[in-house]
Amino acid sequence: MATDICIPLGKRIRALRMKRGWMQVDLAAHAGLTRETISNIELARKEAGVRSLHAIATAFSLTLAQLLSGLDKRSKPEQCKETKKA
């Protein structure tokens, strides 16, 4: 499996969402994003932009640093399937 940072980040976001009992549409509403954007980030289909990640972190009452903390430091963000900002 790839060590792509988008994969563990997507899994973390999904786990945080599910821990709260939220569906993707719920997280999207809290973050001011679309459900499709949340899906694409969780499935590592697209690289999340800083603004999107900040909005997601805020929806979880986290800082951006807390959301990203502990992700594999050897990962290469440019390996995301698409480089379009979500």
Secondary structure by P-SEA (a helix, b strand, c coil): ccccaaaaaaaaaaaaaaaacccaaaaaaaacccaaaaaaaaaccccccaaaaaaaaaaacccccccccccccccccccccccccc
